[in-house]
Amino acid sequence: MFRLTQYMHELTNPTPVRHRVATGSVKPVVIWNLTRRCNLRCRHCYTSSADVTFPGELNREQALAVVDDLHAFQIPALILSGGEPLSSPFFFDVAERAKSLGFRHLALSSNGTKIVGDTARRVADLGFDYVGISLDGIGDMNDWFRGKEGAFDEALAGVREAKKRGIKVGLRFTITEDNAHMLQDMLDLCDSEGVDKFYLSHLVYAGRGDKHRGDDTERARTRHAMELLIDRAWVAVAEDEPLEIVTGNNDADAVYFMKWVRRNFDEARADHVEAHLKAWGGNSSGLGVANIAPLGTVHPDTYWSDYTIGDVKSRPFSDIWTGDDKMLATLRQRPRPLKGRCGACAFKDVCGGNTRIRALQITGDPWAEDPACYLSNAEIGIDESDRLNVTPFRGKSRDPEHVFF
């Protein structure tokens, strides 16, 4: 996750750069898909969820044991997700155990449609630090995206129920060719509803998101979206407005922002921001982020469902994460063994190689270049004289105006 607003604040209120923690000692944020069951059927769902019972998911006792282990392991944050996590029959058992143990940060990732009535009250009473609600457009666009008529109105009601009860709420928006034109409308919705955070997610080719990878945004449209978010974030910081803006699943965003800073601010401030971005280090799959799937399998992040590190039914997460898995060890390398444009990029220490699962899905090689990088060769420091030493991406391009070779 790229915290745009946080780094924007470094321009107006600089803070000391924190030294990068040794990779072997990093404890991950755990995104736990409690269940695959969901009352919606989203086009881009990375778990291919549906409103049915999926066999083999963790039972209540197994789930509570996982909570205890995660707390003892001292993870920095636990995000309860799905499917729709509120569809899990023991969601509140897990949440109450986590809250009683005093997790440093407890969040809920929901489609919002179930945050009503007594459920909304119980969520508020638990004191979640944050509730993220997904909306992928306004009105009919969201309903088409999420496979249910009326889903927008139900989710918006959930936003309002949460805000009414004093819960910090964020809206999550996955941008595609179909809904990119609604980005400004989504930001306006955040303002009108008093939403605390806006999270733009780039499309990841996993689950049904892989089936619809052709809907991914053209590079020029992605750049336009980033310009819009940067402008909005700068206004919020300059005018002390509360909306926080973050992006996810395309770490090239950090490089794009860094170049915006260099165009608009003095060298000292630009160097300061770049130092912070290098300390962050970009993509954190397998290092600062981990996933537990509904069946109890552990993955480098929520999109790597085809690569399993271990199973919490038979081995504690803490043991799995500190084991000797070779893929985890390679993901934790800095720099990673990247190829193609990613390998030749001058900003690997900022981006971290971007989203490896897209490279894997397109080429079969997790270390190939990320096809969703929207920066030109010149922007990432690849000189034309080096073109013969860089293997270009040969997959489908939806943007002939930004041909790299």
NUVO-334516 format. One record per residue (C-alpha): residue number from 1; x, y, z. Coordinates in steps of 0.05 Angstrom, whole numbers, plus 32768, in hexadecimal, padded with zeros to 4 digits. Last residue first. Example, Ala and Ser with C-alpha at 12.3 -4.5 7.8 and 13.67 -1.06 7.14 Angstrom:
<rs>
+-----+------+------+------+
: num :   xx :   yy :   zz :
+-----+------+------+------+
:   2 : 8111 : 7FEB : 808F :
:   1 : 80F6 : 7FA6 : 809C :
+-----+------+------+------+
</rs>
This chain:
<rs>
+-----+------+------+------+
: num :   xx :   yy :   zz :
+-----+------+------+------+
: 405 : 80CB : 7FF5 : 7DD7 :
: 404 : 80A1 : 8011 : 7E10 :
: 403 : 8060 : 801E : 7DEB :
: 402 : 8039 : 8054 : 7E10 :
: 401 : 8008 : 806D : 7DDB :
: 400 : 7FF7 : 8026 : 7DC8 :
: 399 : 7FD2 : 801E : 7E0A :
: 398 : 7FAC : 7FDD : 7E13 :
: 397 : 7FEB : 7FB2 : 7E0F :
: 396 : 7FE3 : 7F66 : 7E0F :
: 395 : 8022 : 7F40 : 7E24 :
: 394 : 8068 : 7F46 : 7E07 :
: 393 : 8089 : 7F69 : 7E42 :
: 392 : 80CE : 7F80 : 7E2C :
: 391 : 810E : 7F5C : 7E3D :
: 390 : 8141 : 7F91 : 7E4F :
: 389 : 8189 : 7F8C : 7E38 :
: 388 : 8179 : 7FA0 : 7DF0 :
: 387 : 8157 : 7FDF : 7E0A :
: 386 : 8194 : 7FF9 : 7E2F :
: 385 : 81A5 : 802E : 7DFB :
: 384 : 815E : 8047 : 7E02 :
: 383 : 816E : 8059 : 7E4A :
: 382 : 8146 : 8039 : 7E81 :
: 381 : 8141 : 8069 : 7EBC :
: 380 : 80FA : 805A : 7ED4 :
: 379 : 80DC : 8099 : 7EB5 :
: 378 : 8101 : 8090 : 7E74 :
: 377 : 80E7 : 8049 : 7E6C :
: 376 : 80A0 : 8063 : 7E76 :
: 375 : 8077 : 8059 : 7EB5 :
: 374 : 8035 : 8033 : 7EB4 :
: 373 : 804C : 7FF4 : 7ED7 :
: 372 : 8012 : 7FC5 : 7ECD :
: 371 : 803B : 7F90 : 7EA7 :
: 370 : 8065 : 7F82 : 7EE6 :
: 369 : 80A8 : 7F6B : 7ECD :
: 368 : 80BC : 7F22 : 7ED6 :
: 367 : 80CE : 7F08 : 7F1A :
: 366 : 808F : 7EE0 : 7F28 :
: 365 : 8098 : 7EBA : 7EE5 :
: 364 : 805B : 7E9A : 7EC6 :
: 363 : 8058 : 7ED5 : 7E95 :
: 362 : 8014 : 7EF7 : 7E9F :
: 361 : 7FFE : 7ED9 : 7EE1 :
: 360 : 8044 : 7EDB : 7F00 :
: 359 : 8051 : 7F23 : 7EEC :
: 358 : 800D : 7F37 : 7F08 :
: 357 : 801D : 7F10 : 7F49 :
: 356 : 805E : 7F37 : 7F52 :
: 355 : 803E : 7F7A : 7F60 :
: 354 : 8073 : 7FB1 : 7F5F :
: 353 : 80BD : 7FA1 : 7F5D :
: 352 : 80CE : 7FC1 : 7F9F :
: 351 : 80B4 : 8004 : 7F88 :
: 350 : 80E4 : 8033 : 7FAC :
: 349 : 8123 : 8008 : 7FAD :
: 348 : 8113 : 7FEE : 7F67 :
: 347 : 8116 : 8036 : 7F4E :
: 346 : 814A : 8033 : 7F17 :
: 345 : 8123 : 7FFE : 7EF1 :
: 344 : 814C : 7FCA : 7ECB :
: 343 : 812F : 7F8F : 7EF2 :
: 342 : 80E9 : 7FAB : 7EEE :
: 341 : 80F0 : 7FB7 : 7EA3 :
: 340 : 8103 : 7F6E : 7E98 :
: 339 : 8116 : 7F44 : 7ED4 :
: 338 : 8114 : 7F4A : 7F1F :
: 337 : 813E : 7F22 : 7F50 :
: 336 : 8125 : 7F4B : 7F8D :
: 335 : 814F : 7F84 : 7FA6 :
: 334 : 8148 : 7F7D : 7FDF :
: 333 : 8137 : 7F34 : 7FEE :
: 332 : 80F7 : 7F28 : 8015 :
: 331 : 80D1 : 7F0C : 7FD8 :
: 330 : 810B : 7EDB : 7FD0 :
: 329 : 8107 : 7EC1 : 8017 :
: 328 : 80BB : 7EBC : 8012 :
: 327 : 80C2 : 7E92 : 7FD3 :
: 326 : 80F5 : 7E65 : 7FF3 :
: 325 : 80CD : 7E54 : 8031 :
: 324 : 80FC : 7E4D : 806C :
: 323 : 80CD : 7E59 : 80A7 :
: 322 : 80BE : 7E9A : 80CB :
: 321 : 807A : 7EA3 : 80AB :
: 320 : 8065 : 7E5B : 80B3 :
: 319 : 807A : 7E58 : 80FC :
: 318 : 8054 : 7E98 : 810E :
: 317 : 8018 : 7E7F : 80E6 :
: 316 : 8013 : 7E42 : 8112 :
: 315 : 8016 : 7DFE : 80F0 :
: 314 : 7FE1 : 7DCA : 80DE :
: 313 : 7FA2 : 7DF1 : 80D5 :
: 312 : 7FCC : 7E30 : 80CA :
: 311 : 7FE1 : 7E15 : 8085 :
: 310 : 8023 : 7E24 : 8063 :
: 309 : 8047 : 7E4E : 802F :
: 308 : 8012 : 7E47 : 7FF9 :
: 307 : 801A : 7E63 : 7FB3 :
: 306 : 7FDB : 7E62 : 7F88 :
: 305 : 7FB7 : 7E93 : 7FB5 :
: 304 : 7FEC : 7EC9 : 7FAA :
: 303 : 7FBA : 7F03 : 7FA6 :
: 302 : 7FAF : 7F0C : 7FF1 :
: 301 : 7FF9 : 7F11 : 8001 :
: 300 : 8034 : 7EE2 : 800B :
: 299 : 8003 : 7EA9 : 8019 :
: 298 : 7FED : 7E80 : 8055 :
: 297 : 7FB8 : 7E49 : 804F :
: 296 : 7F82 : 7E46 : 8084 :
: 295 : 7F49 : 7E33 : 8056 :
: 294 : 7F2E : 7E7B : 8058 :
: 293 : 7F72 : 7E98 : 8042 :
: 292 : 7FA6 : 7EB5 : 8071 :
: 291 : 7FCE : 7EEC : 8050 :
: 290 : 800F : 7F0F : 805F :
: 289 : 802A : 7F55 : 8056 :
: 288 : 806B : 7F75 : 806F :
: 287 : 8098 : 7F40 : 8050 :
: 286 : 8077 : 7F0E : 8023 :
: 285 : 8058 : 7F45 : 7FF8 :
: 284 : 8077 : 7F88 : 800C :
: 283 : 8078 : 7FB0 : 7FCC :
: 282 : 8099 : 7FF3 : 7FD5 :
: 281 : 80D8 : 7FFF : 7FFF :
: 280 : 80BD : 802A : 8038 :
: 279 : 8104 : 8043 : 8046 :
: 278 : 810B : 8053 : 7FFC :
: 277 : 80CB : 807B : 7FFF :
: 276 : 80E3 : 80A3 : 803B :
: 275 : 8125 : 80B2 : 8019 :
: 274 : 8100 : 80C8 : 7FDB :
: 273 : 80D5 : 80F8 : 8004 :
: 272 : 8114 : 8118 : 8022 :
: 271 : 8137 : 811D : 7FDE :
: 270 : 80FA : 8141 : 7FC2 :
: 269 : 80F9 : 8170 : 7FFD :
: 268 : 8142 : 8181 : 7FF3 :
: 267 : 813D : 8186 : 7FA7 :
: 266 : 8106 : 81BA : 7FA8 :
: 265 : 80BE : 81AA : 7F98 :
: 264 : 8090 : 81A2 : 7F5B :
: 263 : 80B3 : 8177 : 7F28 :
: 262 : 80D9 : 814E : 7F5C :
: 261 : 8099 : 8142 : 7F82 :
: 260 : 8075 : 8129 : 7F44 :
: 259 : 80AF : 80F9 : 7F38 :
: 258 : 80A7 : 80DD : 7F7E :
: 257 : 805D : 80D4 : 7F72 :
: 256 : 8069 : 80AB : 7F33 :
: 255 : 809C : 8082 : 7F58 :
: 254 : 806C : 8074 : 7F91 :
: 253 : 8034 : 8063 : 7F61 :
: 252 : 8062 : 802F : 7F41 :
: 251 : 804E : 8007 : 7F7F :
: 250 : 8010 : 7FEF : 7F5C :
: 249 : 7FE4 : 7FC4 : 7F88 :
: 248 : 7FCC : 7FFB : 7FB7 :
: 247 : 7FBE : 8045 : 7FBC :
: 246 : 7FB4 : 8072 : 7FF8 :
: 245 : 7F8F : 80B4 : 8003 :
: 244 : 7F7E : 80D1 : 8047 :
: 243 : 7F43 : 8102 : 804B :
: 242 : 7F48 : 8131 : 8087 :
: 241 : 7F52 : 8175 : 8067 :
: 240 : 7F8D : 819F : 8081 :
: 239 : 7F8B : 81CF : 8045 :
: 238 : 7FD0 : 81BE : 802B :
: 237 : 7FCA : 8174 : 803D :
: 236 : 7F85 : 816B : 801F :
: 235 : 7F96 : 8194 : 7FE1 :
: 234 : 7FD5 : 816A : 7FD7 :
: 233 : 7FAE : 812A : 7FDD :
: 232 : 7F7C : 8141 : 7FA9 :
: 231 : 7FB2 : 8155 : 7F78 :
: 230 : 7FD6 : 8113 : 7F83 :
: 229 : 7F96 : 80EB : 7F7A :
: 228 : 7F85 : 810E : 7F38 :
: 227 : 7FCB : 8106 : 7F1D :
: 226 : 7FC9 : 80BD : 7F31 :
: 225 : 7F88 : 80B3 : 7F0B :
: 224 : 7FA4 : 80D4 : 7ECD :
: 223 : 7FE0 : 80A6 : 7ED0 :
: 222 : 7FB2 : 806A : 7ED4 :
: 221 : 7F8B : 8083 : 7E98 :
: 220 : 7FCB : 808B : 7E6F :
: 219 : 7FE0 : 8044 : 7E83 :
: 218 : 7F9F : 8025 : 7E6C :
: 217 : 7F76 : 800A : 7EA6 :
: 216 : 7F6C : 7FC0 : 7EB1 :
: 215 : 7F2D : 7FA5 : 7E92 :
: 214 : 7F54 : 7F70 : 7E6A :
: 213 : 7F66 : 7F52 : 7EAD :
: 212 : 7F1E : 7F3A : 7EB3 :
: 211 : 7F2D : 7EF0 : 7EBF :
: 210 : 7F67 : 7F04 : 7EEB :
: 209 : 7F3B : 7F30 : 7F17 :
: 208 : 7F0B : 7EF5 : 7F1C :
: 207 : 7F41 : 7ED4 : 7F48 :
: 206 : 7F83 : 7EF9 : 7F41 :
: 205 : 7F9D : 7F2C : 7F0E :
: 204 : 7FA1 : 7F69 : 7F3B :
: 203 : 7F7C : 7FA8 : 7F28 :
: 202 : 7F97 : 7FE9 : 7F47 :
: 201 : 7F78 : 7FFB : 7F89 :
: 200 : 7F67 : 8042 : 7F9C :
: 199 : 7F5C : 804B : 7FE6 :
: 198 : 7F37 : 8087 : 8000 :
: 197 : 7F3A : 8096 : 804B :
: 196 : 7F11 : 80BB : 807F :
: 195 : 7ECD : 80BD : 805E :
: 194 : 7EA4 : 80FB : 8070 :
: 193 : 7E6A : 80E7 : 8043 :
: 192 : 7E6D : 8123 : 8014 :
: 191 : 7EB9 : 8123 : 8011 :
: 190 : 7EC0 : 80D8 : 8004 :
: 189 : 7E89 : 80DD : 7FCF :
: 188 : 7EB0 : 8114 : 7FAC :
: 187 : 7EEC : 80E6 : 7FAA :
: 186 : 7EC1 : 80AF : 7F8B :
: 185 : 7EA4 : 80E0 : 7F58 :
: 184 : 7EEB : 80F4 : 7F45 :
: 183 : 7EFC : 80AA : 7F39 :
: 182 : 7EBE : 809E : 7F10 :
: 181 : 7EDF : 80A0 : 7ECB :
: 180 : 7F0B : 8066 : 7EE0 :
: 179 : 7ECD : 8039 : 7EE5 :
: 178 : 7ECF : 800C : 7EA8 :
: 177 : 7F19 : 8011 : 7E98 :
: 176 : 7F29 : 7FF8 : 7EDE :
: 175 : 7F35 : 8018 : 7F22 :
: 174 : 7F27 : 7FF0 : 7F62 :
: 173 : 7F09 : 8021 : 7F94 :
: 172 : 7F0E : 8019 : 7FE0 :
: 171 : 7EE9 : 804A : 800D :
: 170 : 7F03 : 8055 : 8053 :
: 169 : 7EDF : 805B : 8095 :
: 168 : 7EF6 : 806D : 80DB :
: 167 : 7EBC : 8058 : 8108 :
: 166 : 7E97 : 808D : 8130 :
: 165 : 7E53 : 806B : 8132 :
: 164 : 7E34 : 8098 : 80FD :
: 163 : 7E70 : 808C : 80D1 :
: 162 : 7E64 : 8041 : 80D3 :
: 161 : 7E1A : 8047 : 80C4 :
: 160 : 7E29 : 8078 : 808C :
: 159 : 7E5B : 804B : 806A :
: 158 : 7E2B : 8010 : 8072 :
: 157 : 7DF4 : 8038 : 8050 :
: 156 : 7E25 : 8046 : 8018 :
: 155 : 7E30 : 7FFB : 8012 :
: 154 : 7DE5 : 7FED : 800D :
: 153 : 7DDA : 8025 : 7FDB :
: 152 : 7E13 : 800D : 7FAF :
: 151 : 7DFE : 7FC4 : 7FB3 :
: 150 : 7DB7 : 7FD4 : 7F9A :
: 149 : 7DBB : 7FA5 : 7F5F :
: 148 : 7DF0 : 7F6F : 7F6B :
: 147 : 7E2B : 7F58 : 7F43 :
: 146 : 7E61 : 7F83 : 7F62 :
: 145 : 7E79 : 7FA7 : 7F24 :
: 144 : 7E32 : 7FAF : 7F09 :
: 143 : 7E1A : 7FCA : 7F4D :
: 142 : 7E56 : 7FF9 : 7F51 :
: 141 : 7E47 : 8016 : 7F0C :
: 140 : 7DFD : 8019 : 7F1C :
: 139 : 7E07 : 8049 : 7F55 :
: 138 : 7E4B : 806A : 7F59 :
: 137 : 7E8C : 8044 : 7F4E :
: 136 : 7EB3 : 800A : 7F69 :
: 135 : 7EA0 : 800E : 7FB2 :
: 134 : 7EC4 : 7FE5 : 7FE7 :
: 133 : 7EBF : 7FF5 : 8031 :
: 132 : 7EFC : 7FF9 : 805E :
: 131 : 7EEE : 7FFA : 80A9 :
: 130 : 7F25 : 8015 : 80D7 :
: 129 : 7F3C : 8011 : 811F :
: 128 : 7F04 : 7FE1 : 812F :
: 127 : 7EE5 : 7FF3 : 8172 :
: 126 : 7EBE : 7FB4 : 8182 :
: 125 : 7E82 : 7FDE : 8193 :
: 124 : 7E82 : 7FFC : 814D :
: 123 : 7E81 : 7FB7 : 812B :
: 122 : 7E4A : 7FA1 : 815C :
: 121 : 7E1F : 7FDE : 814B :
: 120 : 7E28 : 7FD4 : 8101 :
: 119 : 7E13 : 7F8C : 8108 :
: 118 : 7DD7 : 7FA0 : 8132 :
: 117 : 7DBB : 7FCC : 80FA :
: 116 : 7DE5 : 7FCF : 80BB :
: 115 : 7E2C : 7FC0 : 80A5 :
: 114 : 7E18 : 7F86 : 8078 :
: 113 : 7E1D : 7FAB : 8036 :
: 112 : 7E61 : 7FC9 : 8046 :
: 111 : 7E8B : 7FA0 : 8015 :
: 110 : 7EB9 : 7F94 : 8050 :
: 109 : 7F02 : 7F98 : 8066 :
: 108 : 7F04 : 7F9E : 80B2 :
: 107 : 7F40 : 7FB8 : 80D9 :
: 106 : 7F63 : 7FA9 : 811A :
: 105 : 7FA3 : 7FCE : 812C :
: 104 : 7FD0 : 7FC4 : 8168 :
: 103 : 7FAD : 7F84 : 817A :
: 102 : 7F94 : 7F88 : 81C2 :
: 101 : 7F84 : 7F40 : 81D5 :
: 100 : 7F3B : 7F53 : 81E2 :
:  99 : 7F36 : 7F72 : 819D :
:  98 : 7F50 : 7F33 : 817B :
:  97 : 7F21 : 7F06 : 81A2 :
:  96 : 7EE6 : 7F34 : 8193 :
:  95 : 7EF6 : 7F35 : 8149 :
:  94 : 7EFD : 7EE9 : 8145 :
:  93 : 7EBC : 7EDC : 816A :
:  92 : 7E9B : 7F14 : 8142 :
:  91 : 7EAC : 7EF3 : 8100 :
:  90 : 7E96 : 7EAE : 8117 :
:  89 : 7E5F : 7E9F : 80E5 :
:  88 : 7E88 : 7EC0 : 80AD :
:  87 : 7E5C : 7EEB : 8081 :
:  86 : 7E76 : 7F2A : 80A4 :
:  85 : 7EBA : 7F1A : 8084 :
:  84 : 7E9E : 7F23 : 803E :
:  83 : 7EC9 : 7EFA : 8011 :
:  82 : 7EF1 : 7F07 : 803C :
:  81 : 7F16 : 7F39 : 8068 :
:  80 : 7F2D : 7F43 : 80AF :
:  79 : 7F6B : 7F70 : 80B1 :
:  78 : 7F9C : 7F63 : 80E9 :
:  77 : 7FD3 : 7F95 : 80F8 :
:  76 : 8019 : 7F99 : 8116 :
:  75 : 8024 : 7F4E : 811F :
:  74 : 803B : 7F3D : 8165 :
:  73 : 8047 : 7EF2 : 815C :
:  72 : 801F : 7EE7 : 819C :
:  71 : 7FE6 : 7F0E : 817D :
:  70 : 7FE9 : 7EE5 : 813C :
:  69 : 7FEA : 7EA4 : 8164 :
:  68 : 7FAD : 7EB7 : 818D :
:  67 : 7F86 : 7ECC : 8150 :
:  66 : 7F99 : 7E8B : 812C :
:  65 : 7F7F : 7E63 : 8168 :
:  64 : 7F3E : 7E89 : 8162 :
:  63 : 7F38 : 7E75 : 8119 :
:  62 : 7F44 : 7E2B : 8128 :
:  61 : 7F0F : 7E2B : 815D :
:  60 : 7EDC : 7E4E : 8131 :
:  59 : 7EE6 : 7E22 : 80F4 :
:  58 : 7F18 : 7E30 : 80BC :
:  57 : 7EFC : 7E26 : 8076 :
:  56 : 7EFA : 7DE0 : 8059 :
:  55 : 7EB9 : 7DE5 : 8032 :
:  54 : 7EA1 : 7E26 : 8011 :
:  53 : 7E5A : 7E39 : 8023 :
:  52 : 7E39 : 7E63 : 7FED :
:  51 : 7E30 : 7EAD : 7FE0 :
:  50 : 7E6C : 7EB3 : 7FB1 :
:  49 : 7EB6 : 7EC2 : 7FB4 :
:  48 : 7EE7 : 7EC0 : 7F7A :
:  47 : 7F20 : 7ED0 : 7FAC :
:  46 : 7F3F : 7F0A : 7F84 :
:  45 : 7EFB : 7F29 : 7F77 :
:  44 : 7F01 : 7F56 : 7F39 :
:  43 : 7EBB : 7F4B : 7F1B :
:  42 : 7E9A : 7F4C : 7F5F :
:  41 : 7E67 : 7F18 : 7F74 :
:  40 : 7E44 : 7F32 : 7FB2 :
:  39 : 7E27 : 7F0E : 7FEF :
:  38 : 7E6B : 7EF2 : 8001 :
:  37 : 7E86 : 7EAF : 801A :
:  36 : 7ED1 : 7EA6 : 8012 :
:  35 : 7EDA : 7EAA : 805D :
:  34 : 7F09 : 7EC7 : 8091 :
:  33 : 7F38 : 7EE5 : 805D :
:  32 : 7F6F : 7EFC : 808C :
:  31 : 7F9B : 7F36 : 8077 :
:  30 : 7FD7 : 7F33 : 80A6 :
:  29 : 8004 : 7F70 : 80AC :
:  28 : 8048 : 7F4F : 80AF :
:  27 : 807E : 7F4C : 80E5 :
:  26 : 80C1 : 7F62 : 80CB :
:  25 : 80FE : 7F44 : 80EF :
:  24 : 811E : 7F1F : 80B5 :
:  23 : 8117 : 7F5B : 8087 :
:  22 : 8143 : 7F88 : 80B2 :
:  21 : 811B : 7FC7 : 80C2 :
:  20 : 8125 : 8001 : 8093 :
:  19 : 813D : 8040 : 80B5 :
:  18 : 8107 : 8073 : 80C4 :
:  17 : 810F : 80B5 : 80A0 :
:  16 : 8106 : 80EF : 80D0 :
:  15 : 80C6 : 8117 : 80C5 :
:  14 : 80B6 : 814E : 8094 :
:  13 : 8077 : 8179 : 809D :
:  12 : 8063 : 8199 : 805C :
:  11 : 8084 : 816B : 8029 :
:  10 : 8083 : 812F : 8057 :
:   9 : 8038 : 8137 : 805A :
:   8 : 8034 : 8120 : 8012 :
:   7 : 8056 : 80E0 : 8027 :
:   6 : 801D : 80D1 : 8058 :
:   5 : 7FE9 : 80E6 : 8026 :
:   4 : 8002 : 80B5 : 7FF2 :
:   3 : 8005 : 8079 : 801F :
:   2 : 801A : 8045 : 7FEC :
:   1 : 8000 : 8000 : 8000 :
+-----+------+------+------+
</rs>
